[in-house]
Amino acid sequence: MKRSEINRALKDMEAMADKYCFRLPPFCHFTPEEWKKKGHEYDEIRDNMLGWDITDYGLGNFEKVGFSLITLRNGNQKDPKYKKVYAEKLLMLKEGQHSPMHFHWTKSEDIINRGGGILLIHVYNDDGCGGLAETPVEVNSDGRTYSVPAGTAVELAPGESITLWPHQYHDFDVKPGTGDVLIGEVSMCNDDNTDNRFYEPVGRFPEIEEDEEPYRLLCNEYPPAGD
């Protein structure tokens, strides 16, 4: 991705969060220059990859396949220094964008429509060999439990949510004509390096073409702590 494309995505998400009155924590507003001066008191952000994250899944077509997101809080099961057992994210999916089919090996999560259009989540069970099972899928949504056929697109209007369990395949789309969606995620601790299983192999962090200065640093770009 070009840095200009990443900068535009960050600004679009800032504007959408502001539109729906979702206030971001201070570290989301640090400039690259400010990050150079931040000491070890901000190690929790560095170590647990809090902050901005833009992905095109390595496919180079962000407008069609991609996500903008912020990790707002997160624990770290590999470092006992961090005792949180939960995580929270804010995500933005534009109409016409797609997030590919995947499941998590250990993480359970609630996905919440925080505002905007209608979010579509297609659900499947894992067949035990990494494939998509054709068995009915149990859906847990806002206190209701029901069953749907494999591959059903569960619709979430603003305010609605779904709980996704380990080994439950899911993807993300926007219902055409309804507009961009601001999405919340409340989950167990998040580890994107080891806990994601994509149905079709994809990348994670984009290769960046530096065509302009960064507006914000991504969560994998922080410099070491300053003195």
N, C-alpha and C positions, 0 to 999 in steps of 0.2 A: 504493500500500500504506500502511496505517497504521504509524506507528512502533512501536506495540505489537506488531504482527504481525512486523515485522522483528526486534525485540528477542527475541521468542519463538523465531524461526528461528535466531538466533545462539546462544541458550542451548541449543537442541536439538542443534545441531551441536557445540558445545563438549562436551556430555554424551556424544555418540556417539564423538567423537574420544577422549575419556577412556576410554570403555568398551573400545575396541579398542587402547588404549595407544599412541595416536598423539599425541605431545607437540608442542604448538604453540610457535613461536618467541615471544620476549618481546613483540614489537610487536603480536601478536594480543590481548594483554591490556591494552594502553594504554587508559585511559579518555578520554573527550572532554576532560576538564580537563587531563589529562597531555599530550594532543596540542597544546594551546595553548602549552605550554612547550618543545616539542621544536624544536631548532635545525637548522641545515643538515647536521649529521652524519646526519640521517635523510632526506636528499633522495632517496636511492635508493628508499625506500619511496614517497614522494610521486610522483616522476617516472615510476616503472615500475608504479604502481598495485598495489603489494603490499597484502595484507591482505584484510579481509572484503568480500564481494560477495554481495548478495542480489538476485535478479532474478525478476520475474514476467512478463518479456518484454513489458511494457506492456499486458498483457491483463487485469490486475486480478483474477486468480483463482489466487493463489499455490498453494493446496492442490491444484490440478489441473494447472497449467502453471507451472513454476518450478524454481529451483535455489538451493541455498545453497553457497557456495564460498569458499575462501581461496586467494589467490595467494601462495605461500610464497617463491618466488624467480623472478626474471625478468630477462632482458637487455633491451636497447633498441636495435634496429637503426637507429633514427633519431638516436641520440646516441652518438658514439664514446667518450664518457666511460665508458659502461657496456659492459664487454667480455664479459659472459656471453653464450653462444650457446644457452642452454637456459632452460627454465622448468619450474616444478613447481607443481601445484595440488592441493588437497584439496577434494572435493565431497561433498555429501550430497543424495541423492535419496530422498524419502519414497515409501513404497508408495502408489500412486495419483497421484503426480506424473508429469509428462511434460516432457521437454525437446525442443523441436521439431527437425525435420529441417533439417540444415545441412551445409555443408562449409567447409573453409578453403582459401584461395587458395594459400598457401605453406607453412603449418605442417603438419608431421607430428607425430603424438602417439601415445603409448601410454596406453591407458585400463586401469586396474587395479582390480579389485574388492578393496578393502582389508578388507572385513568386512561382515557382515550378510546380506542376502538375495541373490537371484539378479538380476543386472543383465541387461537385454535391450537389445541395440543392433541396430536394423534398418539394413541397409546397401544402398546403391545406388551405381552409378557415375553421374557427371554425364554427361548426353547431349551436352554441348558447347554447349548453348543455355540452360543453367540448369535443365533439367528432369531427371526421373528416368529413366535408361536402363533398358531391360528386359534388359540383357546380364548374364551371370554376373559375380559379384563375387569377386575373389581376396581371401581372408582370411589374414592373418598373425597367428597367435595362439600365443604361448609356444613359438616355434621350429618351429611346424607351419604349412605353407602348403597351403591347399585352396580349392576353389571352391564357391560356393553360389549359388542362384538369386537374382535381384534381389528385394529386400524381405525376405530372410530375417532372422529375429531371432536373432542370435548370442547365446548364453547364456554369461554369465561368473559362475562360482561364486567364493566368496572365494579369493583367491590367483591367479586366472586373469586374463589380460589380452588385449588386442587392439591391434594397430598400425593406425592410421587415417592414410591418405595424403592429400595435397592432392587436391581434387576428388572425394573419396570421401564421398558423402552418408551421414549417420548421425543417429540420434536416440537418446534414452535413456528407458527405462521400467524398472519393477521387475516381476518375475514375481509375479503375484497370490498372496498367501498366504505369501510368503517374508520379508517385512519390509523395513524401510528399509535402504539400502545406503550405505556409506562408500566413496568412489571416489577413487583417485589418478590424477593425470595428469602424465606426464613428456613434455616436448615441446621443440620448437624455441622460440625467443622468441615470446611471445604478444602480439598486438596486437588487442584486441577492437574497436577503432575502425575498422580497415581490412581485417581478414583473414577476417571471417565472411561467408558467403553463405547466408542462410536461404532455404529453398524457398518459404515463405510469409512475407511481410514481417511482422516483429515489432519491438518496441522492445528496448532494452537495460537501462537503469537505470530503476527505478520512480519514479514521482511519489509523494512521501511526504506523508502527512497526519500532522502532528505532534500526536498525541494524548497522548504522554508523552515524557519525556526519553530521548535515545538511550543505549543500553547500551554500544555500541561505535560508532565512526564507520566508515562504509563507505569503500571505497578511492577514491571520487570526492568525499569530503567533508572531506578533511584541510585544516586551516587553513594559511596560509603559515608558514614557519619563524619561530620566535620569535627575538628578539635574543639 
